[in-house]
Amino acid sequence: MNQARVIQATGIDDPRIAIYRDLRHRDLSKNGHRFVVEGNWVVRRLIESDFKIESILVQPHRSAEYAGIVPDDVPIYTLTDAELSELIGFEFHRGVLACGIRPALHSIDDFIGLTEVPKLSVALLGVSEPENLGSIFRSAAALGIHHIFVDRKTISPFHRRVIRVSMAAVFKHHLYQLEDPLTELKHLTAATSIRTIASTLQPPATELREFRGGDQPALLIVGNEANGVDLQIQQFASDRVTIPMQLGTDSLNVAVATAILMHELANPRK
């Protein structure tokens, strides 16, 4: 254990911990290359991942715990409980935060270049709420779906709340950036045998329980919470599926609907 790496910050204005300031109102991951995670479980998953860590910020009594598990080049800063809450802008009882380096997302050509196209992948277009994106990541990990596309209208996969809700599942996924979804999906289908399946509430669409996907690799396309998948992309997709609902229910939360769709499509009916 390298206890020498533990540094008592001089206070909330210490420039070395400025990255953690006012986290409630800042989204570091939106345009920058860094992100912040919070809580013992998520910080430990970050440490176990291949992501580079810039620093750790902990309550003083937990510094030795982290000094024994973080890489030797990562500084560990400490603040009192009261100072920590003042710095980040809200009452904080999770004991530890960490700053990681956000990698560039893969391109669609990286996906096309895979030795084998995954059985099921997911494209998320315009998912804007962090709780929804985090929940989708967690469900995807549980179902063994690790290749996920996001467009520029989707909230950053490395938003603090996305990571927290996903229980760090985001660190396990292969993430791909879509700059122009319709154009790039056309490129994808021209280069591979993948089947594109748009989720929709609008007819015509096949009810999920009636859908037969077969053995062909598939890409599930999910849209924005309010507006769904863009009509042009729905029209382009090789298939359109809908979840039948009862008792007057007209829609489901996007994270719930995506989990249902992923479960069914990962285990296609013959």
Buried (B, 14 or more C-beta within 10 A) or exposed (E): EEEEBBBEBEEBEBEEBEBBBEBEEBBBBEEBEBBBBBBBBBBBBBBEBEBBBBBBBBBEEBBEBBBEEBEEEBBBBBBBBEBBBBBBBEEBEBBBBBBBEBEEBBBBEEBBEEEEBBBBBBBBBBBEBBBBBBBBBBBBBEBEBBBBBBBEBBBBBBBBBBBBBBBBBBBBBBBBBBEEBBEBBBBBBEBBEBBBBBBBBEEEBBEBEEBEBEEEBBBBBBBBBEEBBBEEBBEBBEBBBBBEEEEEEEEBEBBBBBBBBBBBBBEBEE
